[in-house]
């Protein structure tokens, strides 16, 4: 994944369980969330996504961006 390839901030330690986002990752994550939101809303508003396609889309996003402990 692109966000993991950006690396950790130099001032963090490996001891903490929570991941600290660096200055590249935080805006990337924000804008990706905006794109996902716009994609889902456009699918609803244009009525192009049937229920089966919509559930596949959510499954796709859940598999790509789901909480995996990162």
Buried (B, 14 or more C-beta within 10 A) or exposed (E): EEBEEBEBEEEEEEEEEEBEBBEBBEEBEEEBEEEBEEEBEEBEEEEEBEEEEBEEBEEEEEEEBEEEEE
